[in-house]
Structure formats: C-alpha cells, structure tokens
Amino acid sequence: MTASRTAELSASKPGKIREVVDDHEEAGQIKMGELSELLGYSLKRAQLRVFEDFIRCVASLNLTPAQFSVLLLIDRNPGRNQTEIANTLGILRPNFVAMLDGLESRELCVRVRSANDRRSHILMLTDNGRTILARAKKLVATKHEARLNEVLGPANRAALLEMLSTIARDF
C-alpha cells in the first residue's frame, strides 16, 4: 500500500477500510518479507508443526512434549533431583513444579525426599509411568519420528540434529 493510499484511508470512513481489506483478501497470500529469511522465525514455525504432530501422535496418552521429556530423563536418571532435571530441560522452577504435580496426580512419577539433602526431592517413575513412557516411546518412534524421517531423509535428519546441537551448545 502506498503512503498516499494510507493517508487516504486514515481520513476515510470505515467502509473504505473494508474495501482495502477485501482487496487484500482477493490478492492472495500474505507476503512474508524478511520473516522468511529469519532463522529464529523459521525454527519457531518448524517447532510448532513438530509439536502439533507429536501431540497428535500421543493424544491417547495425554502427554505434552515437555512431559514426555521429563519422563524420559527420570527414566534414564533415576534418583536425580528435580532441580537437575528442570535445569537440563531449561524449564523454570515454578513451571516444573506444576508439571510434576500433574505427573504425580496421574501416578506417573513420585518425588521422594533425598536422604543426602533433606531440602531436595529425587524423582522416580512409577510402574504406571514406565508403562505410559514405553507406549509413548513406541508411538513417537513409529509415527512421529518416522514421519520426520520421511520428510527429511536420513542424511538431512543427521545434519539438522548436528546444526541444532551446535546452536544449543554455542549460541
């Protein structure tokens, strides 16, 4: 839209603005401009699509990507305290406590006072947590990750993982 057209709209009646909106809708897709060249924007858009697919794949288990990550880390690191798990995943303490409350209420994990540090809680999966995690891992591998592998191919998948690791480590 030109500057003169913008000025004309500013001085016009509401009906004129509707005409421009209608013209824009007829023109087609929104032009992305510099957004399409910004890595952060592209990463966020990709993350949203990947998370949507993940949530669809494990919908029957009612797990978010963050909850799945927490269960995986607890499974691989039994007896670690909640601060270590939260810090590893970059989850803020208040958010992590609320997430653990939810996972505990579903009987997927338990917090136990540490014998070494009474101020700290260690985390452990319950039998139910191990069962749900095993089912989630199978769904993620056979549906979600399989779909990503199909889209990317093995070489691109490996290259993308390496690039993302570099960003996470060095940026």
N, C-alpha and C positions, 0 to 999 in steps of 0.2 A: 504494500500500500504506500502510495506516495505521501509526502509531507502535506501537500495541498489537500489531498483526499482526507487525511487525518484531521486537518483543520476544519474541513467542511463538515465532517462527522461530528466534531466537537460542538459545532454551532447548530447542528441539525436537531430534528425531532427524533424520538425513539424509533419511529417507523423506518427512518433512514438507516439506523444501525442494523435493524433486522434485515434490510436489503443486502447490506455488506456481508452479514453472516450467511445469508442464503447464497450469495455469490461465492463465498469461500467454500461452503459445503459442496457446491457444484464443481469447484476447481479440483477436488480430489484430496489426496493425502497431504498431511501437514509436512512441510519441508523441515527437516531436522537441522540443517545448517551445521554449525560446529559441533553440536552434540554427537553426531555420528562419528566424529574423529576423536572424541574424548574417551580415553581408556577407562576411566572410573565409571562413566555413564554406561559404557558397553558391559563392563564387569557386573554392574548392578542389574542391568536388564537381563543378562545371562543368569545371574544368581536367582532372580525372581522366577524365571522359567524353570530352572533346575529344581528349585524348592517346590514349585507348584506340582511338578511331575513326581517328586519324592513323596509329597503329601498324598497325592492320588494313589501312588503305589502301596503305601502303608496305611491307607484310610481305615481298613478293617481293624487296625491295631491302635488307632488314635494316637500316633506319635508324630511330633514335630522333628525337623532335622536336629535341633538342639537337644531334644530329649534323647533321640537315638544316639547322638554323640556322647552324651553323658553316660548312658547305659553301656556303650562300648568301652569308654575309658574306665568305668568302675569294674567292668568285667575283666579287662586286661590289667588292672591295677588294684586288686582288692586290698582294702586296708589303707588306702590313701585318704588323706583328709579332704574335706570339701573345698578348702581354700586352694589346694593344689589342683584339683580337677577344674574348678572355676577359672583359675588363672591360666591353665593350659588351653582352655577353650575361649578365653577372652570374655567371659560372662561376668558382669558386675555382680558383686555380692548380694544386693537385695533381690535382683532378678534370679540369681542362682538359688537362694533360699526358697523363694516362691516356687521355683521349678521343682526343687527337692520335695517340698511339701506336697505338691501334686503327685510326684512319682511315688512317694511314701503312701499317700492316701490310696493309690492304686495297687499298693503292695508289690511294687517293682523293685524297690531298694529300701535299705534301712540305714539310719545314722546311729552309730554307736560311739559312746564316749571313748576317747583314746586312753589307753592305760598309761601311755607315756606323758600325755599332756591333757589334763582334765578340761582345759578350755576348748579343746579341739574335738571334732567328730570325724570318725573314719566312716567310709561308705562301703557298703556291700550290697550285691544283688541278692534278692530273694530267689527262691525256686521259681516263682511266678515271673520274676524279672528275667531270669535266664531263659525261660520258655518263650516269653514275648520277644526278647532280643534275638533268639535263634530264628524265630519266624520272620522278624523284621529283616535280619541279615539275608535270609533266603529271598524275600520279596525284593529287597534292594538289589541284590546281585542278579536275579533272573529277569527283573523288569526294568528297574530304573537305570542301573549301570549298564545293562545290556542295550538299552535304548541310546544312552550316551555314546557307548562304544560304536553303535551302528551309525550314528550321526558323524562322529569324529574319525573313526578308524583307529587302529592300534597305534600307529606312528604319531598321529596328531594328538591322541589322548596322552601318550607319554610326554610329548613335547609341551602340551598345555600344563600337565602336572608339574613339570620342571619349571616352567615360566611362573606359575602361580607360587610355587615354593620359593623361587627367587624373590618375588615381590614380598611375600610374607616375611622372609628372613632379612632382606637387605633394605627394604624401603622404609 
